[in-house]
């Protein structure tokens, strides 16, 4: 069964790394934005409009709103042209945080977006989705195959190669699963902070009861966006005597000014995976994605 990987220009490098890992042909979807903000997409069909039976679409869903429209258009046209299977590789998966309505009328975006992806794709593969009150991604994506991979072991390998005897610290309770997975891979010491959030940019942090004096600390988390949680944790760690504080995250969302906020707090190095393209990228997730995708592609049905 013929398989082809499709990607957009802004994610060419990461997509081509995955295509090379899977030994698949890859082609770019042509994208044009009209003055009225509508999109014109052109699928990379073969000679005489030929289309592979299985299409692997690479699209990380950071800054997701327009990208979700792209997925709708690409999936709809590919199905119309006869694609038998559509697999979405979304290394970062948006809208997973809102998993319940805290006030009447709030949209539970996790359920809405999960259903949308399940309707249009036969399988979804992602890395470290931010799940709160559900244990598996399939609870959010109710049909087809939904695979959630962990970037923590890869971050642990990167840290082990760069720092001798690091102390891993999670900035909040939600980071515990990533901290424990990374620490277990190499036997690192670790701890997790307590956090109370008072708004998008106001957080209160309490360090774990550990002696950090003289330690090379790495703050590790799944995602960094505003940077305020990481910055506050770094300030407290340095004040408590840490020799250094670096940051390692799977998803480098980094809103404008976030990286500067973290660095101003005394953080040295900032490392991230290439799930989201960013200057801090220090590790590729293509091998991790490829290992998960091979069985899906080999069995021919999701």
Residue pairs with C-beta under 8 A, 6 or more apart in sequence:
1 53
1 54
1 84
1 300
2 52
2 53
2 54
3 24
3 52
3 53
3 54
3 55
3 56
3 297
4 24
4 25
4 26
4 27
4 52
4 54
4 55
4 56
5 15
5 18
5 19
5 22
5 24
5 25
5 26
5 27
5 55
5 56
5 57
5 58
6 26
6 27
6 28
6 29
6 43
6 44
6 55
6 56
6 57
6 58
6 74
7 15
7 16
7 26
7 27
7 28
7 29
7 57
7 58
7 59
8 28
8 29
8 31
8 58
8 59
8 70
9 28
9 31
10 277
11 58
11 59
11 60
11 277
12 28
13 274
13 277
14 58
14 60
14 91
14 274
14 275
14 277
14 284
14 285
14 286
15 26
15 58
16 26
17 274
17 284
17 286
18 58
18 89
18 286
18 289
18 290
19 25
19 26
20 286
21 286
21 287
21 289
21 290
22 56
22 290
22 293
22 294
22 297
24 56
27 44
28 44
29 41
29 42
29 43
29 44
29 70
29 74
30 41
30 42
30 44
31 39
31 40
31 41
31 70
32 39
32 40
32 41
32 42
33 39
33 40
34 40
39 66
39 69
39 70
39 73
41 70
41 73
41 74
41 77
43 51
43 74
43 77
43 78
43 81
45 51
45 81
46 52
49 81
51 78
51 81
51 82
51 83
52 83
53 83
53 84
53 85
54 83
54 84
54 85
54 86
54 87
54 297
54 300
55 78
55 83
55 85
55 86
55 87
56 87
56 89
56 293
56 297
57 71
57 74
57 75
57 86
57 87
57 88
57 89
57 121
58 89
59 67
59 70
59 71
59 88
59 89
59 90
60 90
60 91
60 92
60 275
60 276
60 277
61 67
61 68
61 90
61 92
61 93
61 94
61 95
62 92
62 94
62 251
62 253
62 276
64 94
64 95
68 94
68 113
68 116
71 88
71 117
71 120
71 121
72 116
72 120
75 86
75 120
75 121
76 120
78 86
79 86
85 122
85 123
85 300
85 301
85 302
86 120
86 121
86 122
87 121
87 122
87 123
87 124
87 125
87 293
87 296
87 297
87 302
88 117
88 121
88 123
88 124
88 125
89 125
89 126
89 289
89 293
90 124
90 125
90 126
91 126
91 127
91 273
91 274
91 275
91 276
91 285
91 289
92 126
92 127
92 223
92 251
92 253
92 275
92 276
93 124
93 126
93 129
94 113
95 109
95 110
95 112
95 113
96 109
96 110
96 113
96 129
96 130
96 131
96 140
97 109
97 110
97 130
97 132
98 106
98 107
98 108
98 109
98 110
99 108
99 110
99 111
99 131
99 132
99 133
99 134
99 140
100 108
100 133
101 107
101 108
110 134
110 140
111 140
113 140
114 140
114 141
114 142
115 141
115 142
117 124
117 141
118 124
118 141
118 142
118 143
118 144
118 146
119 143
121 144
122 144
122 145
122 302
123 144
123 145
123 146
123 147
123 296
123 302
124 137
124 141
124 144
124 145
124 146
124 147
125 147
125 149
125 289
125 292
125 293
125 296
126 137
126 147
126 148
126 149
127 148
127 149
127 150
127 151
127 250
127 251
127 273
127 275
127 285
127 288
127 289
128 148
128 149
128 150
128 151
128 152
128 178
128 222
128 223
128 250
128 251
128 275
129 137
129 140
129 148
130 174
130 222
130 223
131 137
131 140
131 148
132 174
134 140
136 146
136 148
137 146
137 147
137 148
138 146
140 146
144 302
145 296
145 302
147 292
147 296
149 285
149 288
149 289
149 292
150 178
150 181
151 178
151 222
151 250
151 273
151 275
151 285
151 288
152 177
152 178
152 179
152 181
152 182
152 185
152 220
152 250
153 181
153 182
153 185
154 273
154 283
154 285
154 288
155 178
155 182
155 220
155 248
155 249
155 250
155 271
155 273
155 283
156 181
156 182
156 183
156 185
156 186
156 188
157 185
157 186
157 283
158 248
158 271
158 282
158 283
159 166
159 168
159 182
159 186
159 188
159 218
159 220
159 248
159 271
160 166
160 185
160 186
160 188
162 269
162 271
163 216
163 218
163 246
164 216
165 189
165 215
165 216
166 188
166 189
166 215
166 216
166 217
166 218
167 188
167 189
167 190
167 191
167 210
167 212
167 215
167 216
167 217
167 218
167 242
168 179
168 182
168 183
168 188
168 189
168 190
168 191
168 217
168 218
168 220
169 179
169 190
169 191
169 192
169 193
169 207
169 208
169 212
169 217
169 218
169 219
169 220
169 233
169 237
170 176
170 178
170 179
170 190
170 191
170 192
170 193
170 219
170 220
170 221
171 193
171 195
171 205
171 219
171 221
171 229
171 230
171 233
172 192
172 193
172 194
172 195
172 205
172 221
172 229
173 192
173 194
173 195
174 222
175 192
175 220
175 221
175 222
176 192
178 220
178 221
178 222
178 250
179 190
179 191
179 192
179 220
180 190
182 188
182 190
182 220
183 189
183 190
189 210
189 215
191 207
191 208
191 209
191 210
192 208
193 205
193 206
193 207
193 208
193 233
194 205
194 206
194 208
195 203
195 204
195 205
195 206
195 229
196 203
196 204
197 203
197 204
197 229
198 204
200 226
201 226
201 228
202 228
203 228
203 229
203 232
204 232
205 229
205 232
205 233
205 236
207 233
207 236
207 237
207 240
212 237
212 240
212 241
212 242
213 240
213 241
213 242
214 241
214 242
214 243
215 242
215 243
216 242
216 243
216 244
216 246
217 237
217 242
217 243
217 244
217 245
217 246
218 245
218 246
218 247
218 248
219 230
219 233
219 234
219 237
219 245
219 246
219 247
219 248
219 267
220 247
220 248
220 249
221 229
221 230
221 249
221 250
222 249
222 250
222 251
223 249
223 250
223 251
223 253
224 230
224 247
224 249
224 251
224 252
224 253
224 254
224 258
224 262
224 272
225 253
225 254
225 255
225 258
226 255
226 258
226 261
227 254
227 255
227 257
227 258
227 259
227 261
227 262
228 261
230 247
230 262
230 265
230 267
231 261
231 262
231 264
231 265
231 267
232 265
234 245
234 247
234 262
234 265
234 266
234 267
235 265
235 266
237 245
238 245
238 265
238 266
244 268
245 266
245 267
245 268
246 267
246 268
246 269
246 270
246 271
247 262
247 267
247 269
247 270
247 271
248 270
248 271
248 272
249 270
249 271
249 272
249 273
250 272
250 273
250 275
251 272
251 273
251 275
251 276
252 270
252 272
252 273
252 275
252 276
252 278
252 280
252 281
253 276
254 278
254 280
259 270
259 280
262 270
263 270
270 280
271 280
271 282
271 283
272 278
272 280
272 281
272 282
272 283
273 281
273 282
273 283
273 284
273 285
274 281
274 283
274 284
274 285
275 285
296 302
